[in-house]
Structure formats: structure tokens, C-alpha cells
Amino acid sequence: MKILFYIGTITSTGGAERVLTNLANEFSKIKNYEVLFAENFYSDKGYPINKNILRFSFEKIESKKNFLIKNLKRVYLLRKLVRHEQPNVLITFMNENNCRAIVATLGLKTRVVISVRNDPNYECGRGLKGLISKLLYRFADGIVFQTEDAKHWFPESIQKKSRIILNQVDKSFYNVEYEETRKDIVTTGRFALQKNHKMLIKAFAKIADSIEDNLIIFGDGDLREDYEQLITSYNLQSRILLPGAVNDVPSAIKSAKLFVMSSNYEGLPNSLMEAMALGIPCISTDCPCGGPKMLIQNGENGLLTPVGNADVLALNMKRVLLDKELAKKMGYNAAKTAKLFYPSVVFEEWEKYIEKIRL
């Protein structure tokens, strides 16, 4: 079977990009599959792709043309590629790519499997944009969702041909030796409004005087200066650290005492799943579209906390940091839950679904 994977670009900062490239790499290891990979524009800072995967980039750099012209060109180039290579299945992530893939394959024999990777209210949009997405998605042959909440955002006709498949977590997170001695609170993610690190900083400021652990926020982005100003306003420059993005996440966070995800919304958050695989006690906002509540059984393998509430987050953080038995139980149970994210387990689900779509 020939499979074409398609996404905007594979910069090494996005969760969807990481999952799609991992999936392509896994399929390329099996003799029965020929794997192709297409992206709108090339990035030399992306996730690694196996050498036996034929890679196509429609643009050397990201196009700055107006929305309509840019998208018409990308649809044309994708359709041209599909007609030339004739893949059995085209797999794509994220709404704009999903819509392009559906339009580009209309009337062709290639089956299209699309995937929604975030809260549909934000990824697919409200109003006219949302209606267009729901209309186009009816023409997809298969749809992969990450959560039940995301699935139920769409009409029943789309739900009927869908499947919920969890993200895979890289093996490197399972092969790390357990750290008995732990310290500090950590999180990872882009410095963006979605991640709401400001709430995490405010929550930490409320308990900083009563704990010894520091807060380390791994990542980078447009809000770095805002974060730095907020940290300075609390006079916590020596306690809240912003070391930047890291390539070796397991090594960077494996000895953490607590992982906190403070997002306003998420799909199925990779960073939370990775921390669980490492056996780190985790706290997450109970944010739409339901990813954290699918992963966390409150009080057993983690804690859920309200979106945007720094006061409750501060209390939950302090509770875990000071209760060693609770932290130990949560970390142990998180690692057990993470067996569901193991690459071979998730890959098998994808393979079964694609084989079914192909028939």
C-alpha cells in the first residue's frame, strides 16, 4: 500500500507535526507500505523523517500571498502530486490541511483520512468557517479524533465514520531510569495565549514562600517578554526559570517533582502524556476539548484543576508538593496509564483503521 502524509510543515515545535512524522516513520519500517510525505513549505528544523520516505515540499519558504491564491495553489500542487503518485491513502492533520486534501482529491481514487488535533472551536472555527469545515468533512473517507468531545462537535454523519485514536509517545520517554530524588515544577510548551503560562506563574507566586522548589518553563515564543515582566513584578527571577526550548525533553524533565499544564484549551496534549510516561505527578487544567479528563482520573493518576483559576491551581500544586504519598501514587499510576500511549499500541490502531478505510 502507498500512503501519502500531508501537513503544513514539520517544524520541531508542534505536537501534530511530531505525531504525524512519527506515524510516517513507523509505516515506513514495514515492507508492505510505501510512504511519501508532503508539506506546504520546507523546514530544516523539523522532526526527523526516515531516509526511505520520499519527501515533497511545495514551497521553499512559506508563501506570503493572499489567503485565496495561496490555498488554490496548494490545492493544485497537492492534487498534481496525488494524480502522479496515486497513493492508496492520503493522511493529513489540522483543519486547513484537511480541507485542502479533501478538495484536492475530489473525483480521484485516493482515500482520504483526516484528523482534528485540537479543540474544533479553535481549529475548525465558529460561524461560516465551522460550517464549511463540517460540510467538507462529509467527503472524507475517514476521520480520526483525539477526544469524545471533539467527535461530538461534528454531525452524526461524520461521527459514524470516525475513530478515536490516542497520540503515541516516543519510546525515549519510556526508557528513562526512574528518578527517586526529585525537585522543581516543570512545564513545556509554546509561549502562547493557549498555554496560559501566566496563570501558572501567578499560581506559583502565591506559594513560592512556602515551598523550596522552583518553576521551570521550557519553551519559547512571542510572549517571552511578557512572561519576563510578570516574573520581575513578583521579584521571582531566581525562582522562575525560562531556559528556552529543549530537544531532549526526557532528560530535561525526568527529575521533576511536578508537571503542570495550564492551558485554556488543548486536543490530546502530548506534553502531559510525555510527563505521565516518565512517571511524574501531573496537574492539568480540565480544559476543552476534553483531552486531560480522558487521561487523568482525578486524584489517582493526576489532578484536574479549573481553567483560568490561579488560586485553585496554587492549592493543588502545594498539595502535591507537600504530600509525598499522594505524589508517589499519582506518578506510579500515571506511568501505568501511559502504557496506552506506547508507539506500537497506537500504531496498531492506526494500521487497523487505514486498512479498513482502504477496503
N, C-alpha and C positions, 0 to 999 in steps of 0.2 A: 504494500500500500504506500502511496505517496502522500505525504502530509505537508501542507504549507502553513507555517505560523506567521502571523502578521501583527505588528504593533507600531506605534508611532516612532519610537526609538528606544534603544536599550541602555540608557544611561543608568549608572550603578547607584541610583538614589531611590528608585521606585519599587514598591512591593510587587505590583503587577508585572513589571518588566522582569523581576527576579523569578517569579513563579513561571512565567511563560518560557524564559530561556532554560530554566531547569527542566521543564517539561519537554522541550525540544531536544535537549541533550539526552534525556532518558530514552526517548523514542529512537534517537539516532544510534543507540547502542544495540538495538535489536535488528537482526538481519532482515526481517520481514518488512521493515519500514525504510523508505527513502524520505529524508527530511530536508525541507527547504525553509528558509527564514527570510522574511521581507520586512523592511522598515521604511517609514517615510523619509527619514534622513539619517545619515551615518553619525555615529558617535564612537570615538576611540577610547572612551572612558566607560564603556558598558560592561555588563556581565559577560564572562567568557562563553563562547559558543564552540562546540566541538568542531574539529577540523573537517570532519566528513559531512558537515552541514553546508549546503550551498547557500550563500547569503546574498541578498539583493538589497540595495539602498536606492530609493527613487530620487533622492536629492543629496548632494554632498553636504550642504548646510540647510538648516531649516528655512523654508520659503517664507518670505515676508509679504507675499501678495495678498490681496483681499480674500476674505473667507471663501467666497463662492468660487473664484478662479482657482485658488489653492486646492480646494476639495475636489473640484471637477477634474483637475489634473491628476490628483492622487487616485481617484476612482478609475480614470482612464488607464493609468500605468499599472494599477493592480489587475484590472480586467485583462490587459495585454499580457501580463505575466501568467495569469491563470490559464488563458487560452493557449499560451505557448507551452507551459509545463504540464497542464492538465492534471493537477493533483486530485486525488480522490476526495480529500477533505481539506478545508481551509479552517484553521482555528485562529480566532482573534479575541483580544481583550480590550475593554474600555469602549465607552459608548460611541465616540466619533469613529473609531476604527471599525466597530461592529456595523455601524450604518454604512460606511464605505464598502465593507466586504459584502454586505447583502446586496447593495445596488450593483456592485462590480460583477457579481456572479449571476444576476438575473438572466434566465434563459440558458445557462450553462449547466453541465452535468455535475460539476463540483459541489459536494455537500458542504454547508457552512455551519460551523459550531461557534457561537459567540459566547462571551462571558461578561457578566456585570461584576465589577470588582470593588464597588464602593456603595454607599447609600444612594439608591436610584434618584432620590430627590435632588441630589447634588450632581451625580454622574450623568444621569439621563435628563434631568431638568424638569422644571414645572411648566405649566401652561402649554404653549404651542410646541416647544421643544420636546416636552414629555409626550405629547400626543403623537408627534412624528416618530419618536422612538418606539412607542407601543405599536404603531402601525407597521413600521419597517420590520420589527422583531417577529411579526407573524410569518415573514418569509424565510426566517432562519430554519434550518433543519433540526438544530438542537441548541439549547441554552443551558449554560452552567451558572448556577448561583452559589453564593457562599453561605447565605443565611435564609431561613424561612421568611423573615421579614422582607428581605429583598424580593424573594419569589412572589410574595403575595401583593407586592406593589403593582404587578402586571395582571392583565386579564387572564381568565381561566384557560383560554385557547393557547396562550404562551406557557402557562404553568404546566399544562399536560405533557409538553414535550421537553420539559426541563429536568435537570438533575442537580442536587446539591452535592458539591464535592469540596472538601476542605483543602486548604493550601498544604503543600508539602514543606517541611522544614529541612534544611540541608543537614546531611549526616554529621557535619562538623560540630553541630550543637549537641549531638548525642555521644560524641566520642571524647568529651571533656571530663577529666577527672573531677569528682565532686570535691568542692572546697568546704572543709569543716569550719575554717576561720573566715568569717565574712564581715564586710564593712561597707557602709555607704548605701545611698539610694541612687538608682540609675534609671535613665530612660534613654531611648533612641528615637530619632525621627527628624523630619524636616522642620526648620524653624518657620512654621506657617500657622495661620489662624486655626486651621482644622485641628492641629495638635494641642492647642491651648496650653502651652508650657507656662504661660503667665500665671494660670491658676495654680500650677504645680509650684512655681516659685513663691507665690503668695502663701500657699499652704505650708511650705517648708519654713517660711519666715515666722509663722505662728508657733512652730515647735522647736526652732533652732536652738533656743537657750536650754531646752530640756533634754536634748539628745547630743551624742558625740559624733554621729555620722554626718558626712557631707552629702550634698546633692550634686550629681554629675549628669549633665545633659549632653549626650553625644549627638552630633548632627550639625547642620549649618543651614543658612537660608537668609531671606530678606529681613527677618525680624531680629537678627542678632543684635543690632544696635539697641533696639527696644528692650531686649532682654537685659543687656548690659546696664542700661539706665535704671531699669527696675531693680536689679540686684544691688546697684550702688545706692539707690534710695533706701534700701534696708541695711546698708553697710555690711553686706554679706559676701563681699568679693572673695574672701578667703574660704568661704564655706559652700558657695555655689559655683561650680566649675563648668566652663564651656570649651572642652578640648577640641571641638570640631568633629567632622565625620571620621569614622574608622572603617578600615577594610576588614580587619579581623575582629568581628563583633564578639564571638565566643570568648576569646582571650580578654577582651576589654571589660566584659560584664560578668564573667563567671564567678567572681568572688563577691558579688554584690549581696547585701543583706536584704534588699527590697527592690523590686522593679515596679515602677508606676507609669501607667498610661493615662493621660489626662485629656484625651481627645474629645472634641464636640461631636464627631461622627466618624465612623470607620466602616469598612467592609468586614473582612475577617482579618484582623491585624496581625501581620507577620511578626512584628517586634514582640508582641505579647506572647505569641506561640513559641518564639525562639527562647524567650526568658523562661517559659514553662518547661521547655525541653531541657534546659540547664538546671532545672530544679530550684529556681529562685522563687521565693514567695512573691506573689504578684497582686497588685491592686490596679483595677481598671475602672474608668467611668462606664456606667451602664448606658452606653451611647447607641443611637441608631446607626446602622440598621440591624442591630441585634447580634453582632459578632461576639462581643465579650460575654454576653449572657449565654451564648452557645458553648463557650469554652470554660467558663467559670461557674462552678457550683458554690454559691456564696458561703464562705466560712470553712469550706472543705479543701478546695484546691486554689483558693484565691479569695479576694474580696471585691465586690462591686460597690461603686460609690456614685452618687448623683452627678450628672453633667453640670459643670459650672459652679459647683459648691465647694469653695476652698476650705470652709470651716469643717465640713464633714470629712473631706479628704485629709485634712490635718489630723483629725481624731483617729481616722483609720490607719494612717501612717504610723502614728505614735503607738497605737495598739499593737501593730505587728512588730515594730522595732523593740518594744519592751516585753513582749510575751514570746519567749523563746520556744515554748512548746507549740504555740499556735503557728509560729513561723516555720518550725520544723515540719509540722503536719501539712501545712499548705504547700511547702516546697516538694515534699515527698509525693503528695497526691498530684501536684502539677506535672511532675515527671512521668507519673503513670498515665495521666491523661494524654500526654504528648506522644505516646506510642501510636495514637490515631493519626498523627501528622507525619509519621516516618515515610520517607520518599517512596519506598516500594509499595506501601499500603495505598498511598494516594495515587500513584502511577497506575496501579491495577484498576482503580475506579475509573480513571480517565480512559484507559485502554478498552475496558468493557463498554463504556458509553460510546466511544468512537466507533468501535466495531458494530455496535447496534445501529448507529446512525448510518453507517456505510451500506447496510443491507437494504 
